Amino acid sequence: MNINIYDLEKNDTEMVSHLAPEEMLDRLELLNHGALFAVDEDRPVACGLLIYSTRDAEKLDLEWLYVFDSYQGNEIGTALMEEFYNMAMGENRALLRVILPEEMEEDDKSNAREFFADWGFSGHDRLLKSDIVVYNSLFSLDNNSEDEADGSFDPFAKSAPDTYRWLKNEYYGDVI
């Protein structure tokens, strides 16, 4: 499986419509919202989506993270989270927050809290917070492996932008 992560252009929400409810996708029309999505380059199909908000210069809010059922357990959520953290570090955000959807069932909230706890988030109910300094120290420890040190191993490299253009053209008829 060859997975790549891309920034979602605001006018391309139809491509990921199977990954989020319409009201979540409508948020992308707002000035302070954006999204990352994962593409299985072997098929090609959008298989994961992360929607975020940049309302505050100090914070970056994750408002939606979903990986299509048949792709769960393949580190796609992890790849989206890594890109989210890289974006936060690049923009010098001091605080990351996860806002769980109100309509989420309690079992799903519990599973989400477990997933986000592995990323340094803590909190109760719908709002989870993480100080980005926690991730920076974990990230620097993880980067000491031999494969990553010599740059030879990057399973989520952004090396196939043609697939993104093909996906838009093939499924939605955009002119390239």
Buried (B, 14 or more C-beta within 10 A) or exposed (E): EBBBBBEBBEEBBEBBEEBBEEEBBEBBEEEEBBBBBBBBBEEBBBBBBBBBBBEEEEBBBBBBBBBBEEBEEBBBBBBBBBBBBEBBBEEEBEBBBBBBBEEEEEEEBEEBBEBBEEBBBEBEEEEBBBEBEBBEEBBEEEEEEEEEEEEEEEEBEEEBEEBBEBBBEEEEEBEE
